[in-house]
């Protein structure tokens, strides 16, 4: 069994995609899982969802459930599978429902202000 901890992330967090701020929240969650870097999950209400498009990609985590993926429509390109969400997370991680996390890359940054 994976040891997963979820807590309110301290401070204000932002997501910058291709230079534009597409999310900002002081109600983000930090998910820590043994063997992995901590991940910041943003409430859907704090994300400019107009820039995100759902796609058909999905993965399954035995501890969190099935993840759905999103592309980010940036000015110059589409950032494929740049964000994910557990639409129906397993009982032990129910807090991350209605939240999205983002892959950090050369085009996407998750930063604490």
Order of alpha helices (4+ residues) and beta strands (2+ residues): beta-beta-beta-beta-beta-beta-beta-beta-beta-beta
